[in-house]
Amino acid sequence: MAALQLLVNGVALGAAYALVALGFVLVLNATSAVNFAQGDLVMAGGLLAVAVAPLIPLPGIALLPVVLVLMAALGLVLALAAYLPLRRRPPVSVFISTIAVGIILQNGAAILFGPEPRAAPPLFGDDTLHIAGLAVPEQSLAIVAVAGLLIGAQQWVFARTQLGRRLRATAQDPEMARACGVPVTAMILVTFAIGAACAGAAGLLLANRYFVTPTSGGDLILKAYIAVTVGGWGSVPGAVVGALLIALFEVGVSSVLSYPVALGALYLTLLAILVLRPQGLFGEAVRRRG
């Protein structure tokens, strides 16, 4: 029974990590730039839910549309301020600019909310469900369900809609897409908005059980980076699978030993993957674009 509870908790954590990694890899594919502010966007989404909760005294699921819209707007600001002015510069320029945005978000959050851990309201309830003799937190099941719906909806948009085809064309070959009449700059803006919305949703999902502080984004960007590395750079399914794997690894090792040991083992595993299989599980490398 304990093993099943750990599995449920690991899948719930992995589902939230998957949203973070998904937004991370979408921006990476569209721009060939690593958005180092992605973890801090998760933090911003969690604190945004904390701030809105007193205004909308409803379960966390009612806050989700508000968080998605506001975080998408923040993603647009990030793209306009930290990517588009530097898109013709060396890639390190964008790396530094997104790191700077992350620091701005951290300090802004510390000024507005202070350093204390905060908790967002649960998605539906905070009870424990008893299923076949197994005690499962309702929040864990809600995280899996909501994250699964968001990931599925996003994949449907990318696979079945005209917007999705334009986004995929921009990610695959922006110059050819531009020649075919695709508004590449607008598609990049949409990608940043989707990536930030994913991060915000993850922040809302995580902020109830795991709390949120102004500095919690640093750990999350590392988890997203590891998930993308494990799954394969540029692979959207790989990012989701990688996120689930590292969450299950983290929860499993933490339950047997401790969280610091789990974190150290996770980084050692990352080093081993970089040495033995740098292309990741799905083996899709990201091309460098001009």
Legacy VTK file of the C-alpha trace (Angstrom):
# vtk DataFile Version 3.0
C-alpha trace
ASCII
DATASET POLYDATA
POINTS 290 float
0.000 0.000 0.000
2.809 2.410 0.879
4.397 1.769 -2.509
1.136 2.623 -4.277
0.827 5.852 -2.295
4.372 6.794 -3.266
3.521 6.014 -6.887
0.474 8.298 -6.811
2.468 11.100 -5.171
5.312 10.622 -7.652
2.977 10.747 -10.655
1.304 13.883 -9.272
4.660 15.610 -8.795
5.776 14.416 -12.236
2.612 15.777 -13.851
3.379 19.242 -12.470
7.033 18.930 -13.510
5.823 17.917 -16.988
4.006 21.236 -17.399
7.192 23.103 -16.459
9.323 21.046 -18.842
6.740 21.291 -21.629
6.757 25.085 -21.574
10.547 25.011 -21.401
10.957 22.794 -24.478
8.315 24.646 -26.533
10.286 27.896 -26.237
13.517 26.005 -26.878
12.147 24.509 -30.102
10.733 27.803 -31.367
13.759 29.972 -30.616
16.778 27.700 -29.954
17.106 29.733 -26.749
16.938 28.396 -23.208
14.480 30.322 -21.051
16.191 30.318 -17.661
13.264 32.265 -16.186
10.902 29.275 -16.582
11.332 28.166 -12.972
10.681 31.669 -11.691
7.537 31.801 -13.817
6.349 28.736 -11.891
7.019 30.622 -8.669
5.158 33.650 -10.042
2.156 31.484 -10.931
2.050 30.012 -7.444
2.260 33.409 -5.743
-0.293 34.817 -8.170
-2.710 32.100 -7.031
-1.928 33.010 -3.416
-2.669 36.681 -4.146
-5.914 36.033 -6.059
-7.292 33.451 -3.602
-8.644 36.026 -1.082
-10.414 37.836 -3.924
-12.004 34.649 -5.279
-12.844 32.483 -2.235
-13.355 29.350 -4.300
-11.395 26.113 -4.811
-8.112 26.406 -6.685
-9.590 25.078 -9.916
-11.616 28.324 -10.182
-8.363 30.293 -10.030
-6.786 28.327 -12.867
-8.235 30.379 -15.785
-7.159 33.609 -14.093
-3.636 32.299 -13.540
-3.394 31.009 -17.130
-4.447 34.340 -18.656
-2.255 36.513 -16.441
0.782 34.257 -16.827
0.315 34.168 -20.607
0.408 37.976 -20.544
3.601 37.820 -18.469
5.059 35.452 -21.060
4.367 38.013 -23.774
6.159 40.676 -21.726
9.095 38.308 -21.263
9.334 37.696 -25.009
9.085 41.388 -25.863
11.643 42.448 -23.255
14.129 39.588 -23.053
14.025 37.734 -26.388
12.890 39.750 -29.416
15.362 42.651 -28.965
18.209 40.100 -28.716
17.132 37.447 -31.220
19.895 38.393 -33.688
22.560 38.492 -30.987
24.628 35.493 -29.799
22.572 32.940 -27.809
24.356 33.880 -24.585
22.607 37.262 -24.736
19.195 35.627 -24.378
20.490 33.318 -21.643
21.630 36.315 -19.617
18.479 38.315 -20.288
16.198 35.486 -19.111
18.363 35.000 -16.012
17.966 38.722 -15.347
14.180 38.431 -15.708
14.210 35.549 -13.235
16.150 37.642 -10.715
13.697 40.512 -11.187
10.782 38.150 -10.529
12.472 36.741 -7.423
13.183 40.148 -5.927
9.760 41.497 -6.860
8.111 38.497 -5.189
10.270 38.954 -2.069
9.235 42.603 -1.823
5.531 41.894 -2.343
5.142 38.651 -0.390
8.181 38.354 1.873
10.368 35.249 2.234
7.813 33.084 4.076
6.473 29.942 2.367
2.933 30.425 1.080
0.259 27.908 0.142
-2.387 28.240 -2.550
-5.853 26.726 -2.015
-6.360 23.081 -3.042
-7.793 22.430 -6.486
-10.993 20.757 -5.275
-10.577 19.759 -1.652
-7.964 18.780 0.890
-9.441 15.469 1.973
-7.974 11.991 1.776
-9.838 9.502 -0.393
-9.937 5.817 0.513
-9.876 3.692 -2.621
-9.634 -0.100 -2.211
-8.083 0.385 1.201
-5.564 2.905 -0.126
-5.483 6.424 1.348
-4.839 8.865 -1.500
-4.728 12.664 -1.085
-7.455 14.270 -3.169
-5.007 16.997 -4.198
-2.638 14.441 -5.777
-5.400 13.003 -7.945
-6.543 16.507 -8.877
-3.014 17.493 -9.921
-2.754 14.455 -12.205
-6.183 15.112 -13.733
-5.707 18.849 -14.312
-2.154 18.521 -15.622
-3.235 15.688 -17.923
-6.088 17.774 -19.317
-3.831 20.782 -19.900
-1.144 18.703 -21.620
-3.759 16.904 -23.716
-5.433 20.172 -24.719
-2.114 21.657 -25.712
-1.206 18.650 -27.830
-4.627 18.783 -29.498
-4.060 22.433 -30.413
-0.633 21.642 -31.851
-1.828 18.601 -33.792
-5.310 19.609 -34.961
-5.528 23.372 -35.441
-4.194 25.906 -37.902
-2.494 27.746 -35.043
-0.776 24.523 -34.043
0.474 23.919 -37.581
1.911 27.422 -37.685
3.570 26.942 -34.316
5.101 23.651 -35.462
6.296 25.201 -38.712
7.957 28.019 -36.777
9.689 25.521 -34.504
10.871 23.305 -37.369
12.156 25.933 -39.811
11.369 29.601 -39.109
12.867 30.901 -42.356
10.823 28.536 -44.524
7.738 29.238 -42.401
8.225 32.979 -42.945
8.590 32.410 -46.689
5.266 30.526 -46.654
3.498 33.454 -45.022
3.556 32.302 -41.396
3.866 35.295 -39.009
6.918 33.892 -37.246
7.310 36.702 -34.717
3.665 36.378 -33.664
4.078 32.603 -33.332
7.135 33.089 -31.112
5.105 35.439 -28.921
2.347 32.817 -28.685
4.932 30.169 -27.770
6.277 32.295 -24.918
2.699 32.900 -23.747
1.928 29.158 -23.765
5.199 28.365 -21.989
4.483 30.914 -19.260
0.892 29.673 -18.904
2.194 26.119 -18.434
4.589 27.378 -15.776
1.812 29.293 -14.029
-0.453 26.254 -14.012
2.362 24.177 -12.503
2.848 26.856 -9.865
-0.824 26.675 -8.896
-0.723 22.868 -8.781
2.429 22.734 -6.644
1.753 25.645 -4.301
-0.788 23.827 -2.151
1.184 20.712 -1.187
4.745 21.948 -1.665
4.319 25.660 -0.857
5.999 28.487 -2.768
8.682 31.037 -1.876
10.361 33.742 -3.981
13.423 31.506 -4.436
11.676 28.218 -5.232
12.027 28.704 -8.982
15.737 27.863 -9.024
15.122 24.234 -8.122
12.315 23.937 -10.668
14.351 25.201 -13.629
16.954 22.550 -12.821
14.228 19.890 -12.787
12.935 21.117 -16.164
16.483 21.090 -17.577
17.051 17.551 -16.321
13.683 16.382 -17.690
14.478 17.775 -21.137
17.955 16.228 -21.049
16.611 12.834 -20.003
13.812 12.867 -22.552
15.858 14.309 -25.411
16.455 17.922 -26.352
13.663 19.168 -28.556
11.310 16.252 -27.866
7.954 17.260 -26.401
6.961 13.673 -25.435
10.471 13.229 -24.070
10.077 16.257 -21.802
6.862 14.819 -20.337
8.332 11.331 -19.857
11.542 12.775 -18.432
9.566 14.846 -15.913
7.608 11.799 -14.754
10.785 9.728 -14.413
12.684 12.271 -12.347
9.680 12.840 -10.057
9.263 9.092 -9.441
13.006 8.804 -8.850
12.954 11.748 -6.446
9.961 10.496 -4.449
11.221 6.906 -4.345
14.751 7.694 -3.190
13.517 10.333 -0.725
11.207 7.805 0.921
14.027 5.280 1.389
16.902 7.642 2.193
16.427 11.434 2.203
15.695 14.319 -0.128
19.326 15.581 -0.275
20.457 12.069 -1.230
17.723 11.899 -3.893
18.800 15.261 -5.306
22.461 14.265 -5.389
21.622 10.953 -7.051
19.482 12.790 -9.599
22.380 15.027 -10.604
24.727 12.031 -10.817
22.178 10.341 -13.088
22.101 13.461 -15.249
25.886 13.358 -15.605
25.725 9.690 -16.569
23.096 10.399 -19.234
25.164 13.257 -20.655
28.141 10.920 -20.945
26.441 7.709 -22.076
23.422 8.954 -24.046
23.595 12.719 -24.574
20.697 12.638 -27.045
18.345 11.466 -24.286
15.778 8.692 -24.360
13.965 9.936 -27.450
17.147 10.950 -29.259
15.885 14.143 -30.910
18.581 16.797 -31.024
17.823 20.491 -31.309
19.239 22.146 -34.397
21.035 25.417 -34.037
19.300 28.055 -36.104
20.712 31.175 -37.571
LINES 1 291
290 0 1 2 3 4 5 6 7 8 9 10 11 12 13 14 15 16 17 18 19 20 21 22 23 24 25 26 27 28 29 30 31 32 33 34 35 36 37 38 39 40 41 42 43 44 45 46 47 48 49 50 51 52 53 54 55 56 57 58 59 60 61 62 63 64 65 66 67 68 69 70 71 72 73 74 75 76 77 78 79 80 81 82 83 84 85 86 87 88 89 90 91 92 93 94 95 96 97 98 99 100 101 102 103 104 105 106 107 108 109 110 111 112 113 114 115 116 117 118 119 120 121 122 123 124 125 126 127 128 129 130 131 132 133 134 135 136 137 138 139 140 141 142 143 144 145 146 147 148 149 150 151 152 153 154 155 156 157 158 159 160 161 162 163 164 165 166 167 168 169 170 171 172 173 174 175 176 177 178 179 180 181 182 183 184 185 186 187 188 189 190 191 192 193 194 195 196 197 198 199 200 201 202 203 204 205 206 207 208 209 210 211 212 213 214 215 216 217 218 219 220 221 222 223 224 225 226 227 228 229 230 231 232 233 234 235 236 237 238 239 240 241 242 243 244 245 246 247 248 249 250 251 252 253 254 255 256 257 258 259 260 261 262 263 264 265 266 267 268 269 270 271 272 273 274 275 276 277 278 279 280 281 282 283 284 285 286 287 288 289
